[in-house]
Amino acid sequence: MAATSVVVLDRGNNTTCTVNLFGATVVSWRVNNQEQLFVSKQAVFDGKRAIRGGIPFVFPQFGQWAFGPQHGFARVARWHVEKMPERLPSGDVEAVFSLMDDDFTRSMWHFQFRLTYRLILREKELHFNIGVYNPSKELTFSCQLLLHTYFKVPDVRRCQITGMHGCMFIDKTREGAVYQETREVVTINEWTDRIYQNTMQEHIITNVVSGRKMRIQKYNFPDTVIWNPWAEFAKEIPDFGDDEFPNMVCVEAGRVAAPIVLLPGTAFEASQILQVM
C-alpha cells in the first residue's frame, strides 16, 4: 500500500503510534523507541489480507463468519481519517478514524452503522476510545467487537497475565468446552485460544519488552481473549513465521461472548488503555 495509507502520531522522545488505514490497524507503538507490538515478519501489506499483528479491529463478527471474512470486515476495510494527529494542551497526541457502511460492507452485512476510533498517545500510554452507532430509523443490529492486540514479548513462556482468576472461559482448543480459571495468574506453555468472560477491568502482563510490565485497563469490554498458536499451528498460518510464536501473545479486550444489541438511533462505547509500567 502507498505510504499515504499510514498515519503517525508522534509525541516526541521517540514515542510514536503508527496506524495503517487498511483496517485502521495500529501497526506500531513505540515508547522511548522500544516497540511494544508484535507484527509478523511475514505479514502481508497488500490491502486485501488482514495485517498479521499490531492491533486489528474485529467487527461486526468475532471468529468464523458465514457472510464474510473471519473476524469481520472492519480489519480489511479502508478507514477514513476523521481528525489528523493533533497535539493536545497536555502534550499528548490525538487522532480519530471512522468507518461507515458502504457497498463493500453491505455486500456482507446489510445494516447502516458508524464506527469511530479515537487514539490518544501519551508518554507511556496508548488510549483507545471506540463508538459504534446505529443511525437506522427502524433496524436493530447485533454485533461483536474486539481489539485483537498482539503484544511483543521476549519469551511468552515467561509471561504471567493477571485478571482472569475465577472467570469462566470457553476453550477453543477443546471444542469450546467451558472451564473455570483457578490460577491466580495465567501462563502460556502450549497452543492457547480462550475466551475469558467477565474478566477484571485490569490485566497486567509481566515480562514484556525489556522485562517490563504492561497494564491493560478496559471499560465496557467484559471479555478477554488469550491466543498463541504455538508451534503446531504457527506452521499452518501462511503469514506467520514458524518460529515467531515465542515472541508474541494476544491479549484481546472485547465484547464477544454476548453480542452488543443496538436499537435504532443508539450507540455503544468502549475503551482500552495500554500502559508500559
N, C-alpha and C positions, 0 to 999 in steps of 0.2 A: 504494500500500500504506500501511497505517497506520504512524504514526511509531513505534509499539511494535515494528515489524519491524526496527528498526535498533539495533545495539549499538555504543556508542562506548567505545574505550579512550583515556583521557586521561592523559598523563604530566606535564601542566603545561608551561609555557613554550610554549604554542600548538603542542604536538606531540601529534597525535591520529591514531587509526585508526578508521574507521567501517566496520562490517560490516552489510550488508543480509542478513537471514536467508533471503531468497529466493536460493538458491544459495550461501549463506554467502559472498556476493560482497563482497570488500573494495572499497568504492566511493570511499574517500578515505584518503590517508595524507599528513598534513601534518607537516612538520618546520620548527619555528620559523615556523609559519603559511604555509609555502610548500607548495602542493600538488605532489605527486610523480607522481600517477597521472592518466592521461587518461580522462575519461568524455565520450562524445559529448553535444553539446547536444541531440541528437535521441534519446538513449537513452530507452527506454520502461520505466516502472516500474509495470507492470500486474499483476505476479505471474504472468504467462504467458510472455512472451518473455524470453529471456536478456538480462541487462543489458549494453549495449554499452559496455564499458570497465571500468576498475578491474582486478580480478583474478578473472575467472571460473574456477571449479574444474571441470576437464574429467575426467569419469569416468562409465562404465567404457569409453567409446569416444572416440577422437580422430578428428575429421573426420566424413564421411558415415557414417550408420548405418542399416542396413536395418530395424532393430527399433524405432527411436525417434528422438528429435531429434538433429540434428548435435551432436557433442561430448558426447553422453550426457545423462543425466538429472540429474546432481548440481547443475548450474548452474541448473536450473529446478525443483528440489525445495526445499521449506521445511525448513531445518535446525533442530536443537534447540540451545539454549544449555546446554551441559554444565556450564560454570562461568562465571558472570558476571565481568566485569573485576575484577581484584583486584591490589592493589599488592604487589609483592614487596619483600623487605628491601632490595634494590638500588635501589628506586625505580622499577624497570620495571613495566609493567602487563601482566598475562597474562589471556587468556580462552580458553575451549575450546568448540568446536562439534562436533556429531556428526550423522551421518545413518545410519539403518538401513533395511534393506529393509522395504517396506510394499506395500500393494495397488498403488500407483502405480508403484513400481519393478518389481514382479514382473509387471506387465502387459507390460513390455518385456524384462525380463532376469530369468530365473527362478532367481535364486540368493540365498541368505542372505548378507549382508555387514554390516560395520560400518565406518564411516569416522570417524576423529577428526581434528580440525583445531585445532591449538594455535597461537595467535598470541601473540608477546611483543613489545611496543612498547618499544624502548629510545630513548636520546636521539637517535641519528641512524640507528637500525637498526630493521628490522621482520623478526622471525624467524617462520618457518612450519615447524611440525613436523606431518607427516601420517602417520597409521597406517591401513592397510587390513587388516581382519581377516576371515577366513573361518570363521564359527562352525559350519559344517556338519560333521556327523559322517561323511558319505560323499561329498559332491560337491566336485570340484576346479573352480575357475573361473580364467579368464584375463581380464585387463583391461589397459587403458591408463590413464595418469594424467598430468595436466599442469596447471601453473598458467599461465593464459593472460594474463600480465601486460602491461597497456598502460601504457607509460611516457609521461609528458608531456614534450615537448621543444619548444624554440622553433622549430627547423627541422631536420627529420630529415636533410636533405642535408648537414648539418654534423656529424652524429654519426659516431663510429667505434666499432666493437664488437670487443673482443679475445676470444681464446679459441677461435677456430674454425680457426686455421691448420693445414693438413694434414688436416683432417677430411673425410670423405666426406659428401655431402649429397644428399638427394632434392629435386629442383627441381620443385615442383608447378606452376610456371608453364610448364614444358616437358614436360608429360605424364609427370611422375615420373621423368625421366632422372636418372641418378646421376653426380655430378661430384666432384672433389676441390678443396677450397678452397686456393688458392695464395697468397692475400693474407694479410699479417700482421694486418691489421685489415679488417673488413667495413664497407663503406659502402653506403648505400641511395640510389639515384637513379632507381628505376623500381619497377614492381609486383614485389614480392618475397614469396615464400612457399616457405620452405626448411626441411627437417628435417635439421639437422646431427646426425651420430651420433658418439658417444664424444667429446664436447666436453670441454674442460678444466673443472676444478671451479670456475674463477673466470672471470667475464666482467667487463669494465669498459666502460661506455658513456660516451663523452665528450659534452660539450655538452648535458647535460640541463638541468633548470630552473636559471636564473641562471648558466649556463655551467659548472656543476659537473660532477663525475663521479659515476656510480652504479656501485657494485660489486655483482655478483650472485655469491654463493657457493652451491654446491649439493652435496648429498650423496645418492647413490643415484638421481639423475636424470641418466642418461647422455646424454640428447638435449636439444638446444636448437632451438626453432622460432623463426625470424625472419619477421615478417609486416608488410607495409604494402600496403594495397590500391591505392595511387597514384590518380591522377585518374580513370582509366578505370573502375576497379572501385568506387571510392567512390560513383560515381553509381548503381551498381546495389544498394547496401546501403541499405534504406529508413530504418534508424535510425542513419545515419551521414551527417554533412554533407558535401556535395560538396567543400568547401574545407578539411576538417579533417585530411586525410592528412598535411600537413607537420608537424603538431603532435603526432604520436604515433609510437611504434614499439613493436611487440610483440616482446619477447624472453622466450621461454616455456620454462622448465625443465620437463622431463618425462621420462617413460619410455613412448615410443610406437613406436619402430622395432621393438623386440621386446617382446611383451607380458609383463606380470607374470603368473606362474602361481602360484596359491595352493592348496596342498593343504589338505584338511580340517584345521581347527584351527590353521592357521599365519597369520602376519602379515607384512606388508611395511611398511617405514618409509622415509620420505624427508624431506629438509628443504631449505629455502632461506633464505638471509639476504640481505636488501637493505640496502645501506648507502650513505648520502649521504656522499661524501668531500669 
